Amino acid sequence: MTPTWADRGAQRERRAQVRRTGPLPDATREPVAATTHRDKRRPGTELASGPVAARVFINYRSGDTPGYAAVLYLELSHRFGSEAVFLDTQSIPAGGDFVQYLFGQLRGCRSMLAVIGPRWLTAADPAEQRPVDNPRDWIRRELVVAFGDGIPVIPVLTDGADMPSEADLPADIAELARCQYRRLRHSDIRADLDRIRADLMRLDSGLGATDQHADLP
């Protein structure tokens, strides 16, 4: 029997219900839009909602040195294309579900750049505590997911910042202190950007295939 318009509407509603996700109660395991059944670290992995996951995720604290995060985004998206690099302010579409999109992209990426400036640890929130001590701190939550999923994290130190020690960090992101860092200095920014780009290409051999300016040094 040919389905009626009401039948078709009901089917669409059931399909939509299957795609919906619930609330996000746990900072360590953020529900995200489901990925395809392919390994998320293999080329071609897509989020269920459609967009291909970025290969590089930029983690930064807006109250610290956000300008360097923007510099990294502009440099890397110029070389590899904007779809290959995730920066929240540039990559999340207007009207999109911020949480679903952010953690979906994070879980599909191949590497993370954690931008750390002089105020990364000490910038106080409205409660006059270090944001990193709050389990709901976005930067901490993103790092927890990255370490839990085995995503390589490159700390990028800016403006003469020092690496935080394990004693400075909550236990769930203490691993950050053991990650080899790179520096991004305004006085030598070209060389520093080139080194970071080369590091990312070594971590992800498929990134070179997206290089839109492979003829450049």
Buried (B, 14 or more C-beta within 10 A) or exposed (E): EEEEEEEEEEEEEEEEEEEEEEEBEEBEEBBBBEBEEEEBBEBEBBBEBEBBBBBBBBBBBEBBBBBBBBBBBBBBBEBBBBBBBBBBEBBBEEEEBEBBBBBBBBBBBBBBBBBBBBBBBEBEEEEEEBBBEBEEBBBBBBBBBBBEBEBBBBBBBBBEBEBBEEEBBBEBBBBBBEBEBBBBEEEEEEEBBBBBBEBBBEBBEBBEEBBEEEEEE
